Amino acid sequence: MVYFGALIIIVTGLLLLPISTSDIIFTNFPVAFFTAVSALSTCGIPVVNTGEYWSTWCS
């Protein structure tokens, strides 16, 4: 559980960086956090349109 929590914190931090979005803007914390948890738990439930919102740096 500690490993999963650490990964969520790291990925959320990376998604909060402006380089992570295609428009080079800051992401809201809830969007970044839910995206990180969803991706790491393999649910894959997107909050925003992945292809339009996130940059290719995240892929």
PyMOL Python script that loads the backbone (N, CA, C, O; Angstrom):
from pymol import cmd

cmd.read_pdbstr("""\
ATOM      1  N   MET A   1       0.805  -1.184   0.000  1.00  0.00           N
ATOM      2  CA  MET A   1       0.000   0.000   0.000  1.00  0.00           C
ATOM      3  C   MET A   1       0.855   1.258   0.000  1.00  0.00           C
ATOM      4  O   MET A   1       0.486   2.274  -0.589  1.00  0.00           O
ATOM      5  N   VAL A   2       1.982   1.179   0.656  1.00  0.00           N
ATOM      6  CA  VAL A   2       2.886   2.333   0.675  1.00  0.00           C
ATOM      7  C   VAL A   2       3.415   2.596  -0.731  1.00  0.00           C
ATOM      8  O   VAL A   2       3.510   3.747  -1.158  1.00  0.00           O
ATOM      9  N   TYR A   3       3.758   1.536  -1.445  1.00  0.00           N
ATOM     10  CA  TYR A   3       4.261   1.665  -2.811  1.00  0.00           C
ATOM     11  C   TYR A   3       3.192   2.275  -3.718  1.00  0.00           C
ATOM     12  O   TYR A   3       3.492   3.166  -4.513  1.00  0.00           O
ATOM     13  N   PHE A   4       1.962   1.807  -3.606  1.00  0.00           N
ATOM     14  CA  PHE A   4       0.861   2.326  -4.415  1.00  0.00           C
ATOM     15  C   PHE A   4       0.617   3.801  -4.085  1.00  0.00           C
ATOM     16  O   PHE A   4       0.404   4.609  -4.989  1.00  0.00           O
ATOM     17  N   GLY A   5       0.647   4.155  -2.810  1.00  0.00           N
ATOM     18  CA  GLY A   5       0.477   5.547  -2.404  1.00  0.00           C
ATOM     19  C   GLY A   5       1.590   6.439  -2.916  1.00  0.00           C
ATOM     20  O   GLY A   5       1.344   7.565  -3.349  1.00  0.00           O
ATOM     21  N   ALA A   6       2.818   5.935  -2.866  1.00  0.00           N
ATOM     22  CA  ALA A   6       3.959   6.705  -3.368  1.00  0.00           C
ATOM     23  C   ALA A   6       3.840   6.926  -4.876  1.00  0.00           C
ATOM     24  O   ALA A   6       4.128   8.016  -5.370  1.00  0.00           O
ATOM     25  N   LEU A   7       3.423   5.909  -5.594  1.00  0.00           N
ATOM     26  CA  LEU A   7       3.242   6.057  -7.039  1.00  0.00           C
ATOM     27  C   LEU A   7       2.160   7.074  -7.369  1.00  0.00           C
ATOM     28  O   LEU A   7       2.304   7.856  -8.309  1.00  0.00           O
ATOM     29  N   ILE A   8       1.083   7.064  -6.603  1.00  0.00           N
ATOM     30  CA  ILE A   8       0.007   8.034  -6.826  1.00  0.00           C
ATOM     31  C   ILE A   8       0.530   9.449  -6.612  1.00  0.00           C
ATOM     32  O   ILE A   8       0.214  10.348  -7.392  1.00  0.00           O
ATOM     33  N   ILE A   9       1.315   9.657  -5.579  1.00  0.00           N
ATOM     34  CA  ILE A   9       1.865  10.989  -5.303  1.00  0.00           C
ATOM     35  C   ILE A   9       2.805  11.432  -6.422  1.00  0.00           C
ATOM     36  O   ILE A   9       2.746  12.579  -6.864  1.00  0.00           O
ATOM     37  N   ILE A  10       3.661  10.538  -6.877  1.00  0.00           N
ATOM     38  CA  ILE A  10       4.624  10.878  -7.933  1.00  0.00           C
ATOM     39  C   ILE A  10       3.913  11.179  -9.247  1.00  0.00           C
ATOM     40  O   ILE A  10       4.202  12.188  -9.892  1.00  0.00           O
ATOM     41  N   VAL A  11       2.990  10.315  -9.646  1.00  0.00           N
ATOM     42  CA  VAL A  11       2.294  10.510 -10.923  1.00  0.00           C
ATOM     43  C   VAL A  11       1.410  11.747 -10.869  1.00  0.00           C
ATOM     44  O   VAL A  11       1.328  12.482 -11.852  1.00  0.00           O
ATOM     45  N   THR A  12       0.751  11.992  -9.753  1.00  0.00           N
ATOM     46  CA  THR A  12      -0.054  13.208  -9.612  1.00  0.00           C
ATOM     47  C   THR A  12       0.828  14.445  -9.753  1.00  0.00           C
ATOM     48  O   THR A  12       0.449  15.408 -10.418  1.00  0.00           O
ATOM     49  N   GLY A  13       1.988  14.418  -9.135  1.00  0.00           N
ATOM     50  CA  GLY A  13       2.915  15.539  -9.255  1.00  0.00           C
ATOM     51  C   GLY A  13       3.359  15.772 -10.689  1.00  0.00           C
ATOM     52  O   GLY A  13       3.464  16.914 -11.135  1.00  0.00           O
ATOM     53  N   LEU A  14       3.617  14.700 -11.402  1.00  0.00           N
ATOM     54  CA  LEU A  14       4.024  14.835 -12.803  1.00  0.00           C
ATOM     55  C   LEU A  14       2.883  15.368 -13.668  1.00  0.00           C
ATOM     56  O   LEU A  14       3.112  16.163 -14.579  1.00  0.00           O
ATOM     57  N   LEU A  15       1.666  14.933 -13.385  1.00  0.00           N
ATOM     58  CA  LEU A  15       0.526  15.413 -14.164  1.00  0.00           C
ATOM     59  C   LEU A  15       0.177  16.861 -13.858  1.00  0.00           C
ATOM     60  O   LEU A  15      -0.475  17.519 -14.669  1.00  0.00           O
ATOM     61  N   LEU A  16       0.597  17.367 -12.713  1.00  0.00           N
ATOM     62  CA  LEU A  16       0.353  18.771 -12.374  1.00  0.00           C
ATOM     63  C   LEU A  16       1.289  19.729 -13.108  1.00  0.00           C
ATOM     64  O   LEU A  16       1.025  20.931 -13.155  1.00  0.00           O
ATOM     65  N   LEU A  17       2.372  19.220 -13.677  1.00  0.00           N
ATOM     66  CA  LEU A  17       3.320  20.071 -14.398  1.00  0.00           C
ATOM     67  C   LEU A  17       2.686  20.619 -15.675  1.00  0.00           C
ATOM     68  O   LEU A  17       1.932  19.906 -16.337  1.00  0.00           O
ATOM     69  N   PRO A  18       2.975  21.865 -16.031  1.00  0.00           N
ATOM     70  CA  PRO A  18       2.401  22.431 -17.255  1.00  0.00           C
ATOM     71  C   PRO A  18       2.799  21.672 -18.519  1.00  0.00           C
ATOM     72  O   PRO A  18       2.040  21.659 -19.488  1.00  0.00           O
ATOM     73  N   ILE A  19       3.963  21.045 -18.527  1.00  0.00           N
ATOM     74  CA  ILE A  19       4.397  20.309 -19.718  1.00  0.00           C
ATOM     75  C   ILE A  19       3.525  19.076 -19.980  1.00  0.00           C
ATOM     76  O   ILE A  19       3.569  18.507 -21.071  1.00  0.00           O
ATOM     77  N   SER A  20       2.748  18.671 -19.002  1.00  0.00           N
ATOM     78  CA  SER A  20       1.906  17.485 -19.141  1.00  0.00           C
ATOM     79  C   SER A  20       0.667  17.734 -19.990  1.00  0.00           C
ATOM     80  O   SER A  20       0.074  16.787 -20.505  1.00  0.00           O
ATOM     81  N   THR A  21       0.269  18.985 -20.141  1.00  0.00           N
ATOM     82  CA  THR A  21      -0.925  19.291 -20.925  1.00  0.00           C
ATOM     83  C   THR A  21      -0.536  19.784 -22.312  1.00  0.00           C
ATOM     84  O   THR A  21       0.556  20.312 -22.520  1.00  0.00           O
ATOM     85  N   SER A  22      -1.441  19.602 -23.239  1.00  0.00           N
ATOM     86  CA  SER A  22      -1.148  20.020 -24.615  1.00  0.00           C
ATOM     87  C   SER A  22      -1.163  21.545 -24.755  1.00  0.00           C
ATOM     88  O   SER A  22      -0.519  22.081 -25.658  1.00  0.00           O
ATOM     89  N   ASP A  23      -1.881  22.249 -23.885  1.00  0.00           N
ATOM     90  CA  ASP A  23      -1.943  23.715 -23.935  1.00  0.00           C
ATOM     91  C   ASP A  23      -0.920  24.390 -23.032  1.00  0.00           C
ATOM     92  O   ASP A  23      -0.910  25.616 -22.922  1.00  0.00           O
ATOM     93  N   ILE A  24      -0.055  23.608 -22.381  1.00  0.00           N
ATOM     94  CA  ILE A  24       0.962  24.115 -21.446  1.00  0.00           C
ATOM     95  C   ILE A  24       0.296  24.974 -20.354  1.00  0.00           C
ATOM     96  O   ILE A  24       0.679  26.123 -20.135  1.00  0.00           O
ATOM     97  N   ILE A  25      -0.694  24.401 -19.684  1.00  0.00           N
ATOM     98  CA  ILE A  25      -1.378  25.064 -18.569  1.00  0.00           C
ATOM     99  C   ILE A  25      -1.290  24.157 -17.348  1.00  0.00           C
ATOM    100  O   ILE A  25      -0.987  22.970 -17.469  1.00  0.00           O
ATOM    101  N   PHE A  26      -1.553  24.715 -16.178  1.00  0.00           N
ATOM    102  CA  PHE A  26      -1.578  23.911 -14.960  1.00  0.00           C
ATOM    103  C   PHE A  26      -2.880  23.121 -14.892  1.00  0.00           C
ATOM    104  O   PHE A  26      -3.940  23.624 -15.266  1.00  0.00           O
ATOM    105  N   THR A  27      -2.796  21.902 -14.419  1.00  0.00           N
ATOM    106  CA  THR A  27      -3.956  21.032 -14.271  1.00  0.00           C
ATOM    107  C   THR A  27      -4.503  21.165 -12.859  1.00  0.00           C
ATOM    108  O   THR A  27      -3.743  21.341 -11.907  1.00  0.00           O
ATOM    109  N   ASN A  28      -5.824  21.081 -12.724  1.00  0.00           N
ATOM    110  CA  ASN A  28      -6.434  21.075 -11.400  1.00  0.00           C
ATOM    111  C   ASN A  28      -6.008  19.819 -10.659  1.00  0.00           C
ATOM    112  O   ASN A  28      -5.837  18.759 -11.261  1.00  0.00           O
ATOM    113  N   PHE A  29      -5.839  19.945  -9.344  1.00  0.00           N
ATOM    114  CA  PHE A  29      -5.416  18.802  -8.543  1.00  0.00           C
ATOM    115  C   PHE A  29      -6.382  17.619  -8.646  1.00  0.00           C
ATOM    116  O   PHE A  29      -5.921  16.490  -8.813  1.00  0.00           O
ATOM    117  N   PRO A  30      -7.707  17.825  -8.553  1.00  0.00           N
ATOM    118  CA  PRO A  30      -8.607  16.664  -8.638  1.00  0.00           C
ATOM    119  C   PRO A  30      -8.500  15.902  -9.961  1.00  0.00           C
ATOM    120  O   PRO A  30      -8.599  14.675  -9.982  1.00  0.00           O
ATOM    121  N   VAL A  31      -8.300  16.626 -11.058  1.00  0.00           N
ATOM    122  CA  VAL A  31      -8.164  15.966 -12.368  1.00  0.00           C
ATOM    123  C   VAL A  31      -6.886  15.138 -12.406  1.00  0.00           C
ATOM    124  O   VAL A  31      -6.904  13.987 -12.844  1.00  0.00           O
ATOM    125  N   ALA A  32      -5.785  15.713 -11.954  1.00  0.00           N
ATOM    126  CA  ALA A  32      -4.509  14.999 -11.952  1.00  0.00           C
ATOM    127  C   ALA A  32      -4.546  13.804 -11.004  1.00  0.00           C
ATOM    128  O   ALA A  32      -4.055  12.728 -11.346  1.00  0.00           O
ATOM    129  N   PHE A  33      -5.118  13.981  -9.829  1.00  0.00           N
ATOM    130  CA  PHE A  33      -5.185  12.899  -8.841  1.00  0.00           C
ATOM    131  C   PHE A  33      -6.059  11.755  -9.335  1.00  0.00           C
ATOM    132  O   PHE A  33      -5.656  10.594  -9.253  1.00  0.00           O
ATOM    133  N   PHE A  34      -7.251  12.061  -9.849  1.00  0.00           N
ATOM    134  CA  PHE A  34      -8.144  11.003 -10.322  1.00  0.00           C
ATOM    135  C   PHE A  34      -7.561  10.291 -11.526  1.00  0.00           C
ATOM    136  O   PHE A  34      -7.712   9.076 -11.653  1.00  0.00           O
ATOM    137  N   THR A  35      -6.899  11.022 -12.413  1.00  0.00           N
ATOM    138  CA  THR A  35      -6.259  10.402 -13.574  1.00  0.00           C
ATOM    139  C   THR A  35      -5.147   9.458 -13.134  1.00  0.00           C
ATOM    140  O   THR A  35      -5.010   8.363 -13.679  1.00  0.00           O
ATOM    141  N   ALA A  36      -4.355   9.874 -12.153  1.00  0.00           N
ATOM    142  CA  ALA A  36      -3.263   9.039 -11.652  1.00  0.00           C
ATOM    143  C   ALA A  36      -3.794   7.768 -11.000  1.00  0.00           C
ATOM    144  O   ALA A  36      -3.299   6.674 -11.272  1.00  0.00           O
ATOM    145  N   VAL A  37      -4.790   7.908 -10.149  1.00  0.00           N
ATOM    146  CA  VAL A  37      -5.364   6.740  -9.468  1.00  0.00           C
ATOM    147  C   VAL A  37      -6.021   5.813 -10.484  1.00  0.00           C
ATOM    148  O   VAL A  37      -5.878   4.594 -10.393  1.00  0.00           O
ATOM    149  N   SER A  38      -6.726   6.369 -11.431  1.00  0.00           N
ATOM    150  CA  SER A  38      -7.390   5.566 -12.442  1.00  0.00           C
ATOM    151  C   SER A  38      -6.392   4.812 -13.313  1.00  0.00           C
ATOM    152  O   SER A  38      -6.608   3.645 -13.641  1.00  0.00           O
ATOM    153  N   ALA A  39      -5.310   5.471 -13.685  1.00  0.00           N
ATOM    154  CA  ALA A  39      -4.301   4.821 -14.523  1.00  0.00           C
ATOM    155  C   ALA A  39      -3.543   3.741 -13.762  1.00  0.00           C
ATOM    156  O   ALA A  39      -3.250   2.682 -14.316  1.00  0.00           O
ATOM    157  N   LEU A  40      -3.226   3.998 -12.507  1.00  0.00           N
ATOM    158  CA  LEU A  40      -2.457   3.024 -11.733  1.00  0.00           C
ATOM    159  C   LEU A  40      -3.294   1.847 -11.268  1.00  0.00           C
ATOM    160  O   LEU A  40      -2.756   0.768 -11.020  1.00  0.00           O
ATOM    161  N   SER A  41      -4.582   2.032 -11.148  1.00  0.00           N
ATOM    162  CA  SER A  41      -5.440   0.922 -10.724  1.00  0.00           C
ATOM    163  C   SER A  41      -6.041   0.184 -11.914  1.00  0.00           C
ATOM    164  O   SER A  41      -6.856  -0.720 -11.729  1.00  0.00           O
ATOM    165  N   THR A  42      -5.666   0.543 -13.096  1.00  0.00           N
ATOM    166  CA  THR A  42      -6.101  -0.043 -14.372  1.00  0.00           C
ATOM    167  C   THR A  42      -7.599   0.061 -14.599  1.00  0.00           C
ATOM    168  O   THR A  42      -8.162  -0.724 -15.361  1.00  0.00           O
ATOM    169  N   CYS A  43      -8.259   1.027 -13.946  1.00  0.00           N
ATOM    170  CA  CYS A  43      -9.679   1.267 -14.236  1.00  0.00           C
ATOM    171  C   CYS A  43      -9.825   1.928 -15.599  1.00  0.00           C
ATOM    172  O   CYS A  43     -10.669   1.540 -16.408  1.00  0.00           O
ATOM    173  N   GLY A  44      -8.984   2.937 -15.840  1.00  0.00           N
ATOM    174  CA  GLY A  44      -8.990   3.624 -17.115  1.00  0.00           C
ATOM    175  C   GLY A  44     -10.181   4.536 -17.325  1.00  0.00           C
ATOM    176  O   GLY A  44     -10.595   4.754 -18.464  1.00  0.00           O
ATOM    177  N   ILE A  45     -10.743   5.076 -16.249  1.00  0.00           N
ATOM    178  CA  ILE A  45     -11.870   5.992 -16.373  1.00  0.00           C
ATOM    179  C   ILE A  45     -11.316   7.408 -16.534  1.00  0.00           C
ATOM    180  O   ILE A  45     -10.772   7.965 -15.580  1.00  0.00           O
ATOM    181  N   PRO A  46     -11.445   8.000 -17.725  1.00  0.00           N
ATOM    182  CA  PRO A  46     -10.871   9.343 -17.931  1.00  0.00           C
ATOM    183  C   PRO A  46     -11.800  10.442 -17.430  1.00  0.00           C
ATOM    184  O   PRO A  46     -13.022  10.320 -17.514  1.00  0.00           O
ATOM    185  N   VAL A  47     -11.217  11.506 -16.914  1.00  0.00           N
ATOM    186  CA  VAL A  47     -11.970  12.686 -16.488  1.00  0.00           C
ATOM    187  C   VAL A  47     -12.032  13.678 -17.643  1.00  0.00           C
ATOM    188  O   VAL A  47     -13.050  14.334 -17.862  1.00  0.00           O
ATOM    189  N   VAL A  48     -10.935  13.775 -18.373  1.00  0.00           N
ATOM    190  CA  VAL A  48     -10.841  14.659 -19.534  1.00  0.00           C
ATOM    191  C   VAL A  48     -10.505  13.797 -20.752  1.00  0.00           C
ATOM    192  O   VAL A  48     -10.076  12.651 -20.613  1.00  0.00           O
ATOM    193  N   ASN A  49     -10.703  14.356 -21.933  1.00  0.00           N
ATOM    194  CA  ASN A  49     -10.356  13.642 -23.156  1.00  0.00           C
ATOM    195  C   ASN A  49      -8.843  13.494 -23.224  1.00  0.00           C
ATOM    196  O   ASN A  49      -8.123  14.483 -23.368  1.00  0.00           O
ATOM    197  N   THR A  50      -8.369  12.280 -23.121  1.00  0.00           N
ATOM    198  CA  THR A  50      -6.939  12.016 -23.014  1.00  0.00           C
ATOM    199  C   THR A  50      -6.157  12.520 -24.218  1.00  0.00           C
ATOM    200  O   THR A  50      -5.104  13.134 -24.049  1.00  0.00           O
ATOM    201  N   GLY A  51      -6.639  12.281 -25.409  1.00  0.00           N
ATOM    202  CA  GLY A  51      -5.931  12.672 -26.618  1.00  0.00           C
ATOM    203  C   GLY A  51      -5.827  14.170 -26.817  1.00  0.00           C
ATOM    204  O   GLY A  51      -4.862  14.653 -27.409  1.00  0.00           O
ATOM    205  N   GLU A  52      -6.808  14.910 -26.328  1.00  0.00           N
ATOM    206  CA  GLU A  52      -6.807  16.358 -26.511  1.00  0.00           C
ATOM    207  C   GLU A  52      -6.176  17.104 -25.339  1.00  0.00           C
ATOM    208  O   GLU A  52      -5.553  18.146 -25.541  1.00  0.00           O
ATOM    209  N   TYR A  53      -6.324  16.597 -24.134  1.00  0.00           N
ATOM    210  CA  TYR A  53      -5.885  17.338 -22.953  1.00  0.00           C
ATOM    211  C   TYR A  53      -4.415  17.104 -22.615  1.00  0.00           C
ATOM    212  O   TYR A  53      -3.680  18.061 -22.376  1.00  0.00           O
ATOM    213  N   TRP A  54      -3.984  15.863 -22.592  1.00  0.00           N
ATOM    214  CA  TRP A  54      -2.614  15.541 -22.186  1.00  0.00           C
ATOM    215  C   TRP A  54      -1.664  15.609 -23.365  1.00  0.00           C
ATOM    216  O   TRP A  54      -2.051  15.303 -24.493  1.00  0.00           O
ATOM    217  N   SER A  55      -0.442  16.003 -23.120  1.00  0.00           N
ATOM    218  CA  SER A  55       0.562  16.089 -24.175  1.00  0.00           C
ATOM    219  C   SER A  55       1.179  14.709 -24.420  1.00  0.00           C
ATOM    220  O   SER A  55       0.922  13.766 -23.672  1.00  0.00           O
ATOM    221  N   THR A  56       1.981  14.600 -25.456  1.00  0.00           N
ATOM    222  CA  THR A  56       2.639  13.324 -25.747  1.00  0.00           C
ATOM    223  C   THR A  56       3.755  13.035 -24.763  1.00  0.00           C
ATOM    224  O   THR A  56       4.245  11.906 -24.714  1.00  0.00           O
ATOM    225  N   TRP A  57       4.173  14.017 -23.977  1.00  0.00           N
ATOM    226  CA  TRP A  57       5.184  13.807 -22.940  1.00  0.00           C
ATOM    227  C   TRP A  57       4.667  12.830 -21.899  1.00  0.00           C
ATOM    228  O   TRP A  57       5.457  12.094 -21.308  1.00  0.00           O
ATOM    229  N   CYS A  58       3.381  12.805 -21.663  1.00  0.00           N
ATOM    230  CA  CYS A  58       2.789  11.917 -20.664  1.00  0.00           C
ATOM    231  C   CYS A  58       2.654  10.481 -21.167  1.00  0.00           C
ATOM    232  O   CYS A  58       2.565   9.548 -20.370  1.00  0.00           O
ATOM    233  N   SER A  59       2.641  10.311 -22.442  1.00  0.00           N
ATOM    234  CA  SER A  59       2.354   8.976 -22.994  1.00  0.00           C
ATOM    235  C   SER A  59       3.471   8.058 -22.723  1.00  0.00           C
ATOM    236  O   SER A  59       3.417   6.890 -23.109  1.00  0.00           O
TER     237      SER A  59
END
""", "prot")
cmd.dss("prot")
cmd.show_as("cartoon", "prot")
cmd.util.cbc("prot")
cmd.orient("prot")
